[in-house]
Amino acid sequence: MRWTRLDLLLVIFPLAVGFVITAERIHVGYGLASQASQVTENIDRIANAVEKYRANTGSWFPPLNEDEPRADSNLVYLNVFDMEAEVFQGLLDEWFYIENNAGLILQLARFHADTAPIVAKHTFDRPFAEGDPYLRLMIGYGDRMPEEDRILSMVRERMPAGSFVRIDDHFYLIDLREVIDEST
Amino acid sequence: MSRRDESSKDDLFRLIDESSIEDDAAIEPEAAKLASPASKEPPEPLINHPVAIVLAWAVGLIFAIQPLVNPILPEHDLETRPRLKVLGTEMYHEAHRIETYHRITGRFPDYLNEAFDEFEISWDTSGDLEYQKQPNGYSITGRLEGLELVYRHGDDPEVLLHDPAIYARPDQ
């Protein structure tokens, strides 16, 4: 029997709609995975630089400059609030820029006992010693929040087990020691 | 006219009569056939392949409902931290973006409707914050249940994350 026009229309239309929806999902998923890969690469670069600094100096970080008016700000790198702060050897600012991390805030921080309550000594399975490194990851609050949340979930899947801690839905910590141990 | 001619003439007329009767008899069945409804060909159906149509819609539906069944961007979890600390984190996030804008452009934004088109960054707050450019920088004000949190350029941003109540005052 020959195909009528209505036959062709009723067969082609649902297949075309299904194809378009699937193609869009693949495109969106690929874009998010690509951004997650970029964030993961930056985390790996930071981990390698910190490990290299420690291998060369015996210390995770440079000594704290206690003369700074805000000692706490020395605990965070990259500190966009103080761009004149001393550059941490081996680290590149570009690895921390939010435009290079899919809109996520990525910061390297050193554990300081007085920094509680956000980060406590036993935040992770392995207790922190003074000056141990960790990463802070923050996602936004507006229209891009679902995308950033999904990207962060993808990043989390690529991190070592137990290295991710959720402070709240917009604030996460990564134990950089675990990331370094995983890569070495 | 001779008798033979008349006879031929009669034969001719008889032949003519017989042929007209035969024609009528031949035409009549054809006419009868056309007049009868049972003799018409059935009209062509609109659909010849219903199974293919059903299969196509089933396949299309399976793909079409995927965004509902398996969304790429899942629903966000409910917030569990104290709302003041959530507000402090949001203000930190906003201040971080403003400082990033300053790093890229060398100045603070006049208002927060501008987007970093070049870098695909936008002012993505929940709408609870008020930004004001100041002569020496800027201020961000967040409001929550009769309290006002104010952060100014130069203040310690870490306080927003750890103990935002330090910057809180009654809402005026």
Interface residues (C-beta under 8 A of the other chain):
Chain A: M1 R2 W3 T4 L6 D7 L10 V11 I12 F13 P14 L15 A16 V17 G18 F19 I21 T22 R25 V28 G29 L32 R70 D72 S73 L75 V76 V80 F81 M83 Y97 I98 E99 G103 I105 T115 A116 P117 I118 M138 G140 Y141 G142 D143 R144 M145 P146 E147 D149 R150 I167 D168 D169 H170 F171
Chain B: E44 P45 L46 I47 N48 H49 A52 I53 A56 W57 V59 G60 L61 I62 F63 A64 Q66 P67 I72 L73 P74 H76 D77 E79 T80 R81 K85 V86 T89 E90 Y92 H93 A95 H96 R97 E99 T100 R103 F116 F119 E120 I121 S122 W123 D124 T125 S126 D156 P157 E158 L161 H162
